[in-house]
């Protein structure tokens, strides 16, 4: 006798309630869709998990870790003198 396995039940994903889709991620981290996807590509933001044929989501635990560890300000704003010097060089 063979046992049937439901598709997706053996995937190592967190429960759906512990996952966030892109609109929720945007709201949580305050970044745009484009910025989030660019940071994922650069390895500077948690990678999403494929949860369906055309759907991705992020583990809330990964997002919470990212938020706790990310700089509180943009790197160029951490030293206002450097930021001002950079502005003068561009103009």
C-alpha positions as CSV (number, residue, x, y, z in Angstrom):
1,X,0.0,0.0,0.0
2,X,1.4,3.4,-1.0
3,X,0.9,6.5,1.1
4,X,0.1,9.7,-0.7
5,X,2.0,12.8,0.4
6,X,0.4,16.2,0.0
7,X,2.5,18.5,-2.2
8,X,4.4,21.1,-0.1
9,X,4.1,19.4,3.3
10,X,7.7,18.4,3.4
11,X,9.0,21.9,2.6
12,X,11.2,23.4,5.3
13,X,9.1,26.6,5.5
14,X,7.7,28.4,8.5
15,X,4.0,28.4,9.0
16,X,2.1,30.9,6.8
17,X,1.4,33.0,9.9
18,X,5.1,33.5,10.4
19,X,5.7,34.7,6.8
20,X,5.3,38.1,5.2
21,X,4.5,38.8,1.6
22,X,6.1,41.8,-0.2
23,X,3.5,44.4,0.7
24,X,3.9,43.5,4.4
25,X,7.7,43.6,4.0
26,X,7.6,47.0,2.4
27,X,5.5,48.3,5.3
28,X,7.7,46.7,7.9
29,X,11.1,47.9,6.7
30,X,10.1,51.2,5.0
31,X,11.9,50.4,1.8
32,X,10.5,50.3,-1.8
33,X,10.0,47.1,-3.7
34,X,12.9,47.9,-6.0
35,X,15.3,48.6,-3.1
36,X,14.3,45.4,-1.3
37,X,14.8,43.3,-4.4
38,X,18.2,45.1,-5.2
39,X,19.4,44.5,-1.6
40,X,18.3,40.8,-1.9
41,X,20.4,40.5,-5.1
42,X,23.3,42.2,-3.4
43,X,23.1,39.8,-0.4
44,X,22.3,42.7,2.0
45,X,18.6,41.7,2.7
46,X,17.1,38.4,3.7
47,X,16.3,36.2,0.7
48,X,12.6,35.3,0.1
49,X,11.3,31.8,0.1
50,X,9.2,30.4,-2.8
51,X,5.8,29.6,-1.4
52,X,4.0,28.8,-4.6
53,X,4.4,28.7,-8.3
54,X,4.5,32.5,-8.6
55,X,4.6,33.6,-4.9
56,X,7.4,34.5,-2.6
57,X,7.5,35.4,1.1
58,X,10.0,36.2,3.8
59,X,10.3,34.6,7.2
60,X,9.3,37.1,9.9
61,X,12.3,35.9,12.0
62,X,14.7,36.9,9.2
63,X,13.1,40.3,8.9
64,X,13.2,40.9,12.6
65,X,16.9,40.0,12.6
66,X,17.5,42.3,9.7
67,X,15.7,45.2,11.4
68,X,17.6,44.7,14.6
69,X,21.0,44.6,12.9
70,X,20.7,47.2,10.2
71,X,22.2,50.7,10.6
72,X,19.8,53.2,12.1
73,X,20.8,55.8,9.5
74,X,22.1,55.7,6.0
75,X,25.9,55.0,6.0
76,X,26.7,58.5,4.5
77,X,24.7,60.2,7.2
78,X,26.7,58.5,10.0
79,X,29.4,61.2,9.6
80,X,27.8,64.5,8.5
81,X,31.2,65.9,7.6
82,X,31.9,63.1,5.1
83,X,28.4,63.6,3.6
84,X,28.9,67.3,3.2
85,X,32.3,66.7,1.6
86,X,30.8,64.3,-0.8
87,X,28.1,66.9,-1.7
88,X,30.8,69.5,-2.5
89,X,32.7,67.2,-4.7
90,X,29.7,66.3,-6.9
91,X,28.8,70.0,-7.7
